[in-house]
Amino acid sequence: MEKQRPHIGVVIVAGGTGTRMGGNLPKQFMLLDGQPILARTINNFAEALPEAEIVVVLPADYIDFWNDYARRFTVATHHTAAGGAERFHSVANGIAALSPACELIAIQDGVRPLATHECILRTVRHAAEKGSAIPVVRAVDSFREVAADGSSHPVDRSSLRIVQTPQVFRADLLRRAYNRPYEPEFTDDATVVEASGVPVELVEGEMLNLKITTHDDLAIAEALLARRKESE
């Protein structure tokens, strides 16, 4: 008999109002193959984890807009929460909006809609066993570290990993980690959890688990979706 999956909560962080994409709307609301990027992210997790609670964290000024906008599309059931000053505060608000019944919590970038179900489930399974899991991929570019005086030196890329989402943690560990003041060093959920004294486990990510932040990223995502459709 298959072991029952822990009750999972998903916090999708879409609290940004970044302007790098241009236009009148934050990038999470832009269309990707006829659907808002955010809707694709929500639906992807609802398909991979059909029994999960999903909370979407949005800029407070855009919650009413999203609730109206989402009615024009097919979007899986989800709740919304208001974002905060920093990503840390947005994630904390999302965690607080989940029910206490959640045993695992996954944190996902709202503009990362292309993670395969296999990647999501692999990360969840590892977190259920080890308490934490973050997907990473090997760095393929060359890197140099730049000093304050402008000089630079190469960095051994064999020891570097590119960090992705979803980042999944046992709920009690994550709630305890976020029950602390914000620090600028908190660049993602893993750094928050590590600051609480809990080591973080790495799992294999996917090079095509793209975070859409520019128009070039959007064009690449369109091409990736088209290729997936052709292979179905």
C-alpha positions in Angstrom: 0.0 0.0 0.0 1.3 3.4 -1.0 2.2 5.6 2.0 -0.2 8.5 2.4 1.3 11.8 1.4 1.6 14.5 4.2 -0.9 17.3 4.1 0.8 20.0 2.0 0.5 23.7 1.8 1.8 25.7 -1.1 2.8 29.4 -0.8 3.1 31.0 -4.3 5.0 34.3 -3.9 3.9 36.9 -6.4 4.3 40.0 -4.2 6.5 41.9 -6.6 5.6 45.0 -8.7 8.9 44.9 -10.6 9.2 47.0 -13.8 12.0 45.2 -15.7 9.4 43.8 -18.0 7.9 47.2 -18.8 4.2 47.7 -19.5 1.3 48.5 -17.1 1.1 45.2 -15.2 3.5 43.4 -12.9 5.1 40.4 -14.8 3.1 37.7 -12.9 -0.1 39.0 -14.6 1.4 39.0 -18.2 0.1 36.3 -20.6 2.1 33.2 -21.4 0.5 31.3 -24.2 -2.9 32.8 -23.5 -2.9 32.5 -19.7 -1.4 34.7 -17.0 2.0 33.5 -15.8 0.6 33.3 -12.3 -2.4 31.2 -13.3 0.0 28.7 -15.0 2.0 28.5 -11.8 -1.1 27.9 -9.7 -2.5 25.3 -12.0 0.8 23.5 -12.3 0.9 22.9 -8.6 -2.8 22.0 -8.4 -2.2 19.3 -11.0 1.0 18.0 -9.3 -0.5 18.2 -5.8 -4.3 18.0 -6.2 -5.0 17.9 -2.4 -2.7 20.8 -1.5 -3.8 24.1 0.0 -2.6 26.9 -2.2 -2.1 30.5 -1.0 -1.0 33.2 -3.4 0.8 36.2 -2.0 0.1 39.4 -4.0 0.8 43.1 -3.6 -2.1 44.4 -1.4 -3.1 46.9 -4.1 -3.5 44.1 -6.7 -5.5 41.5 -4.8 -8.9 42.8 -6.0 -7.5 43.1 -9.5 -6.3 39.5 -9.5 -9.6 38.2 -8.1 -11.4 39.8 -11.0 -8.7 39.0 -13.6 -8.6 35.4 -12.6 -12.3 34.9 -13.4 -11.5 35.3 -17.1 -9.4 32.2 -17.0 -9.5 28.7 -15.7 -7.5 28.9 -12.4 -7.4 26.3 -9.7 -8.8 27.0 -6.2 -6.6 29.2 -4.1 -6.6 31.8 -1.4 -4.8 35.1 -1.4 -2.7 37.0 1.1 -1.1 40.4 1.1 2.6 40.7 0.5 5.0 42.6 2.7 8.0 45.0 2.4 10.4 42.2 1.5 10.1 38.7 0.1 10.7 37.5 3.7 7.6 39.2 4.9 5.5 38.1 2.0 6.4 34.4 2.6 5.7 34.9 6.3 2.2 36.2 5.5 1.6 33.3 3.1 2.6 30.8 5.8 0.3 32.4 8.3 -2.6 32.1 5.8 -2.2 28.3 5.6 -4.1 26.0 8.0 -2.3 24.5 11.0 -3.0 21.1 9.4 -0.2 21.5 6.9 2.7 19.1 7.6 4.8 20.2 4.7 5.0 23.7 3.1 6.3 24.4 -0.4 7.4 27.9 -1.3 7.2 28.7 -5.1 8.1 31.8 -7.2 4.9 33.0 -8.9 6.8 33.6 -12.1 8.3 30.1 -12.3 5.5 28.2 -14.1 7.4 25.5 -16.0 8.6 23.1 -13.2 7.7 19.6 -14.2 5.4 17.6 -11.9 8.3 15.2 -11.5 10.5 17.9 -10.1 7.8 19.1 -7.7 7.0 15.6 -6.5 10.7 14.7 -6.2 11.3 17.8 -4.0 8.2 17.0 -1.8 9.2 13.4 -1.3 12.7 14.4 -0.2 11.4 17.0 2.2 8.9 14.5 3.7 11.9 12.2 4.4 14.6 14.7 5.4 12.7 17.7 6.6 13.8 20.0 3.8 14.6 20.0 0.1 15.6 22.7 -2.4 16.1 22.0 -6.1 19.4 23.1 -7.6 21.2 22.7 -10.9 24.9 22.9 -11.7 26.4 26.1 -13.0 27.4 25.9 -16.6 28.8 29.4 -17.2 32.2 30.6 -16.0 32.2 32.9 -13.0 34.5 35.6 -11.7 34.4 37.3 -8.3 34.9 41.0 -8.4 36.8 42.8 -5.5 36.1 46.3 -4.2 39.0 47.7 -6.2 37.6 46.3 -9.5 40.0 43.4 -9.8 38.6 39.9 -10.3 39.5 36.3 -10.1 37.9 33.1 -11.4 35.6 31.0 -9.2 35.6 27.2 -9.4 32.1 26.6 -10.8 32.2 22.9 -9.9 31.3 23.8 -6.3 28.5 26.2 -7.3 24.8 25.4 -7.7 21.9 27.5 -9.0 19.0 27.5 -6.6 15.4 27.2 -7.8 11.9 26.7 -6.3 9.8 25.0 -5.0 11.7 24.9 -1.7 9.9 22.5 0.6 10.2 22.2 4.3 8.5 20.4 7.2 5.9 22.9 8.4 7.1 23.2 12.0 10.6 23.9 10.9 9.5 26.6 8.4 7.1 28.3 10.8 9.8 28.4 13.5 12.3 29.8 11.1 10.1 32.6 10.0 9.3 33.5 13.6 12.3 35.8 13.6 13.2 39.4 12.5 14.1 40.0 8.9 17.8 40.1 7.9 19.1 41.3 4.5 21.0 38.0 4.1 17.7 36.2 3.7 17.7 35.8 -0.1 15.4 32.7 -0.1 13.7 30.4 2.2 16.7 28.1 2.6 18.7 30.9 4.0 16.0 31.7 6.6 15.8 28.0 7.6 19.6 27.7 7.8 19.7 30.8 10.1 17.5 28.9 12.5 20.1 26.1 12.8 18.5 23.6 10.4 20.6 22.2 7.6 19.1 22.3 4.1 19.0 19.3 1.7 19.6 19.6 -2.0 17.8 17.8 -4.7 18.1 17.7 -8.5 16.4 20.6 -10.2 15.8 21.3 -13.9 17.5 23.7 -16.3 14.2 24.5 -17.9 12.6 25.5 -14.5 12.8 29.1 -15.7 12.1 32.2 -13.7 10.5 34.7 -16.0 11.9 38.2 -15.2 12.5 39.7 -18.7 10.9 39.7 -22.1 13.6 37.3 -23.3 12.6 34.9 -20.6 9.0 35.2 -21.7 9.9 34.4 -25.3 11.9 31.3 -24.1 9.0 30.1 -22.0 6.6 30.5 -25.0 9.0 28.3 -27.0 9.3 25.7 -24.3 5.5 25.4 -23.9 5.2 25.0 -27.7 7.7 22.2 -27.7 5.9 20.5 -24.8 2.6 20.7 -26.8 4.3 19.1 -29.8 5.6 16.2 -27.8 2.3 15.4 -26.1 
